[in-house]
Amino acid sequence: MTAVRKKIMKGKVISNKMEKTIVVEVERLTRHPFYEKVIRKSTHLFVDDPQSQAKAGDEVEVIETRPLSKLKRWKLLKILS
């Protein structure tokens, strides 16, 4: 049996209005397939925050986990700033 490496991502908290859940926006740069222009794309991740310690605007690090609810698949690892 092989060990599974969990993904770790960095992003910015854009909402903390739910109980024990935050929404984190993760941005990445991709190249357009035809025009070759660099495009900034973003993804919203629903993150488990049991102590509700992250605030909107914080930079955070999140780690992939098993499904915790309908939308939550990530856990808060640490608050960077």
MDTraj code that builds the backbone (N, CA, C; nanometers):
import mdtraj as md
import numpy as np

residues = "MET THR ALA VAL ARG LYS LYS ILE MET LYS GLY LYS VAL ILE SER ASN LYS MET GLU LYS THR ILE VAL VAL GLU VAL GLU ARG LEU THR ARG HIS PRO PHE TYR GLU LYS VAL ILE ARG LYS SER THR HIS LEU PHE VAL ASP ASP PRO GLN SER GLN ALA LYS ALA GLY ASP GLU VAL GLU VAL ILE GLU THR ARG PRO LEU SER LYS LEU LYS ARG TRP LYS LEU LEU LYS ILE LEU SER".split()
xyz = np.array([
    [0.0840, -0.1189, 0.0000],
    [0.0000, 0.0000, 0.0000],
    [0.0883, 0.1249, 0.0000],
    [0.0558, 0.2202, -0.0851],
    [0.1362, 0.3410, -0.0957],
    [0.0768, 0.4538, -0.0123],
    [0.1641, 0.5397, 0.0343],
    [0.1195, 0.6553, 0.1125],
    [0.0655, 0.7622, 0.0187],
    [-0.0458, 0.8242, 0.0560],
    [-0.1071, 0.9286, -0.0244],
    [-0.0634, 1.0638, 0.0289],
    [-0.0085, 1.1476, -0.0603],
    [0.0308, 1.2829, -0.0210],
    [-0.0881, 1.3752, -0.0374],
    [-0.1188, 1.4500, 0.0672],
    [-0.2314, 1.5428, 0.0622],
    [-0.1859, 1.6771, 0.0083],
    [-0.2720, 1.7405, -0.0710],
    [-0.2402, 1.8706, -0.1283],
    [-0.2448, 1.9782, -0.0209],
    [-0.1526, 2.0719, -0.0292],
    [-0.1514, 2.1890, 0.0590],
    [-0.1565, 2.3115, -0.0313],
    [-0.2491, 2.4029, -0.0030],
    [-0.2644, 2.5229, -0.0836],
    [-0.2657, 2.6468, 0.0039],
    [-0.2241, 2.7593, -0.0546],
    [-0.2271, 2.8875, 0.0141],
    [-0.3302, 2.9755, -0.0538],
    [-0.4029, 3.0529, 0.0270],
    [-0.5037, 3.1414, -0.0295],
    [-0.5456, 3.2483, 0.0688],
    [-0.6453, 3.3261, 0.0281],
    [-0.6941, 3.4380, 0.1075],
    [-0.8378, 3.4101, 0.1507],
    [-0.8671, 3.4351, 0.2780],
    [-1.0027, 3.4158, 0.3299],
    [-1.0913, 3.5272, 0.2751],
    [-1.2007, 3.4893, 0.2086],
    [-1.2923, 3.5909, 0.1560],
    [-1.4238, 3.5941, 0.2338],
    [-1.4521, 3.4899, 0.3142],
    [-1.5740, 3.4903, 0.3945],
    [-1.5555, 3.4019, 0.5176],
    [-1.6037, 3.4505, 0.6319],
    [-1.6041, 3.3701, 0.7547],
    [-1.7402, 3.3813, 0.8230],
    [-1.8464, 3.3970, 0.7444],
    [-1.9800, 3.4205, 0.7999],
    [-2.0497, 3.2937, 0.8463],
    [-2.0003, 3.1768, 0.8039],
    [-2.0603, 3.0509, 0.8475],
    [-1.9953, 3.0047, 0.9775],
    [-2.0641, 2.9172, 1.0493],
    [-2.0083, 2.8619, 1.1720],
    [-1.9105, 2.7505, 1.1371],
    [-1.7877, 2.7613, 1.1865],
    [-1.6832, 2.6610, 1.1695],
    [-1.6434, 2.6369, 1.0234],
    [-1.6761, 2.7293, 0.9342],
    [-1.6409, 2.7162, 0.7930],
    [-1.5959, 2.8502, 0.7390],
    [-1.4900, 2.8473, 0.6593],
    [-1.4457, 2.9681, 0.5906],
    [-1.4378, 2.9384, 0.4406],
    [-1.4440, 3.0444, 0.3609],
    [-1.4284, 3.0311, 0.2165],
    [-1.2947, 3.0944, 0.1806],
    [-1.2094, 3.0156, 0.1144],
    [-1.0754, 3.0601, 0.0781],
    [-1.0652, 3.0664, -0.0738],
    [-1.0095, 3.1783, -0.1241],
    [-0.9887, 3.1937, -0.2677],
    [-0.8421, 3.1642, -0.2983],
    [-0.8203, 3.0664, -0.3869],
    [-0.6858, 3.0277, -0.4288],
    [-0.6686, 3.0708, -0.5736],
    [-0.5636, 3.1487, -0.6018],
    [-0.5386, 3.1961, -0.7383],
    [-0.4235, 3.1180, -0.7999],
    [-0.4316, 3.0982, -0.9321],
    [-0.3247, 3.0334, -1.0057],
    [-0.3102, 3.1008, -1.1411],
    [-0.1927, 3.0895, -1.2005],
    [-0.1671, 3.1474, -1.3319],
    [-0.1625, 3.0349, -1.4345],
    [-0.2367, 3.0526, -1.5464],
    [-0.2350, 2.9556, -1.6550],
    [-0.2132, 3.0295, -1.7852],
    [-0.1717, 2.9579, -1.8859],
    [-0.1483, 3.0167, -2.0163],
    [-0.2652, 2.9801, -2.1075],
    [-0.3185, 3.0785, -2.1794],
    [-0.4287, 3.0537, -2.2719],
    [-0.3805, 2.9582, -2.3811],
    [-0.4617, 2.8537, -2.4144],
    [-0.4142, 2.7526, -2.5083],
    [-0.3835, 2.8061, -2.6486],
    [-0.4562, 2.9069, -2.6940],
    [-0.4335, 2.9587, -2.8288],
    [-0.3544, 3.0895, -2.8287],
    [-0.3966, 3.1848, -2.7454],
    [-0.3351, 3.3173, -2.7476],
    [-0.2075, 3.3278, -2.6655],
    [-0.1791, 3.2276, -2.5837],
    [-0.0557, 3.2226, -2.5045],
    [-0.0451, 3.3323, -2.3990],
    [-0.1519, 3.4054, -2.3745],
    [-0.1510, 3.5100, -2.2717],
    [-0.1657, 3.4448, -2.1340],
    [-0.0961, 3.4971, -2.0353],
    [-0.1061, 3.4444, -1.8995],
    [-0.2341, 3.4958, -1.8365],
    [-0.3150, 3.4033, -1.7848],
    [-0.4456, 3.4359, -1.7274],
    [-0.4451, 3.3993, -1.5801],
    [-0.5060, 3.4852, -1.4980],
    [-0.5192, 3.4588, -1.3549],
    [-0.6554, 3.3950, -1.3304],
    [-0.6557, 3.2726, -1.2783],
    [-0.7809, 3.2026, -1.2478],
    [-0.7884, 3.1807, -1.0973],
    [-0.9116, 3.1749, -1.0448],
    [-0.9284, 3.1562, -0.9014],
    [-1.0296, 3.0459, -0.8731],
    [-1.0129, 2.9820, -0.7572],
    [-1.1007, 2.8753, -0.7117],
    [-1.1424, 2.9056, -0.5686],
    [-1.2691, 2.8813, -0.5355],
    [-1.3171, 2.8980, -0.3990],
    [-1.3190, 2.7622, -0.3312],
    [-1.2555, 2.7528, -0.2147],
    [-1.2522, 2.6295, -0.1368],
    [-1.3283, 2.6515, -0.0065],
    [-1.4124, 2.5553, 0.0299],
    [-1.4808, 2.5596, 0.1585],
    [-1.3948, 2.4829, 0.2576],
    [-1.3528, 2.5525, 0.3639],
    [-1.2511, 2.5010, 0.4555],
    [-1.3086, 2.4878, 0.5958],
    [-1.2764, 2.3757, 0.6619],
    [-1.3183, 2.3525, 0.8002],
    [-1.2286, 2.4330, 0.8939],
    [-1.2903, 2.5157, 0.9788],
    [-1.2192, 2.5990, 1.0762],
    [-1.2898, 2.5801, 1.2108],
    [-1.2565, 2.4724, 1.2859],
    [-1.3328, 2.4369, 1.4068],
    [-1.3391, 2.5451, 1.5145],
    [-1.2299, 2.6223, 1.5325],
    [-1.2294, 2.7266, 1.6358],
    [-1.2728, 2.8621, 1.5825],
    [-1.3061, 2.8721, 1.4566],
    [-1.3447, 2.9984, 1.3920],
    [-1.2410, 3.1074, 1.4195],
    [-1.1141, 3.0762, 1.3947],
    [-1.0070, 3.1707, 1.4261],
    [-0.9641, 3.2549, 1.3077],
    [-0.9942, 3.2130, 1.1841],
    [-0.9545, 3.2902, 1.0664],
    [-1.0549, 3.4011, 1.0392],
    [-1.0032, 3.5168, 1.0007],
    [-1.0868, 3.6335, 0.9697],
    [-1.0758, 3.6639, 0.8209],
    [-1.1717, 3.7374, 0.7678],
    [-1.1696, 3.7765, 0.6268],
    [-1.0449, 3.8602, 0.5993],
    [-0.9742, 3.8290, 0.4909],
    [-0.8530, 3.8997, 0.4549],
    [-0.7261, 3.8290, 0.4978],
    [-0.7350, 3.7283, 0.5841],
    [-0.6163, 3.6543, 0.6291],
    [-0.5609, 3.5664, 0.5171],
    [-0.4278, 3.5527, 0.5157],
    [-0.3624, 3.4558, 0.4274],
    [-0.3533, 3.3255, 0.5071],
    [-0.4014, 3.2156, 0.4488],
    [-0.4042, 3.0879, 0.5205],
    [-0.3460, 2.9765, 0.4350],
    [-0.3114, 2.8669, 0.5030],
    [-0.2651, 2.7457, 0.4371],
    [-0.3660, 2.6365, 0.4719],
    [-0.4146, 2.5637, 0.3703],
    [-0.5155, 2.4602, 0.3913],
    [-0.4641, 2.3272, 0.3383],
    [-0.5176, 2.2175, 0.3945],
    [-0.4754, 2.0838, 0.3541],
    [-0.5984, 2.0024, 0.3146],
    [-0.5806, 1.9188, 0.2151],
    [-0.6877, 1.8336, 0.1650],
    [-0.7238, 1.7288, 0.2706],
    [-0.8526, 1.6955, 0.2797],
    [-0.8974, 1.5957, 0.3764],
    [-1.0155, 1.5188, 0.3186],
    [-1.0667, 1.4244, 0.3955],
    [-1.1834, 1.3486, 0.3510],
    [-1.3040, 1.4417, 0.3464],
    [-1.4109, 1.4051, 0.2736],
    [-1.5297, 1.4915, 0.2715],
    [-1.5900, 1.5068, 0.4115],
    [-1.6036, 1.6319, 0.4563],
    [-1.6585, 1.6606, 0.5882],
    [-1.8056, 1.6987, 0.5805],
    [-1.8494, 1.7478, 0.4651],
    [-1.9896, 1.7820, 0.4421],
    [-2.0099, 1.7852, 0.2913],
    [-2.1212, 1.8410, 0.2481],
    [-2.1512, 1.8463, 0.1051],
    [-2.0435, 1.9207, 0.0269],
    [-1.9909, 2.0297, 0.0828],
    [-1.8939, 2.1128, 0.0119],
    [-1.7536, 2.1117, 0.0722],
    [-1.7396, 2.0808, 0.2016],
    [-1.6098, 2.0922, 0.2690],
    [-1.5203, 1.9717, 0.2420],
    [-1.4041, 1.9982, 0.1796],
    [-1.3038, 1.8951, 0.1549],
    [-1.1653, 1.9391, 0.1996],
    [-1.1556, 2.0501, 0.2731],
    [-1.0283, 2.1073, 0.3147],
    [-1.0325, 2.1427, 0.4627],
    [-0.9165, 2.1398, 0.5291],
    [-0.9038, 2.1795, 0.6696],
    [-0.8012, 2.2910, 0.6799],
    [-0.8221, 2.3799, 0.7755],
    [-0.7293, 2.4891, 0.8016],
    [-0.6029, 2.4325, 0.8650],
    [-0.4882, 2.4602, 0.8032],
    [-0.3617, 2.4127, 0.8551],
    [-0.2989, 2.5185, 0.9458],
    [-0.2831, 2.6425, 0.8923],
    [-0.2313, 2.7521, 0.9744],
    [-0.2640, 2.8853, 0.9100],
    [-0.2655, 2.9879, 0.9927],
    [-0.2874, 3.1246, 0.9465],
    [-0.1502, 3.1876, 0.9274],
    [-0.1234, 3.2382, 0.8073],
    [0.0090, 3.2925, 0.7755],
    [0.0196, 3.4397, 0.8130],
    [-0.0853, 3.5188, 0.7868],
    [-0.0814, 3.6603, 0.8242],
    [-0.2222, 3.7143, 0.8348],
])
top = md.Topology()
chain = top.add_chain()
for i, resn in enumerate(residues, 1):
    res = top.add_residue(resn, chain, resSeq=i)
    for name in ("N", "CA", "C"):
        top.add_atom(name, md.element.get_by_symbol(name[0]), res)
traj = md.Trajectory(xyz[None], top)
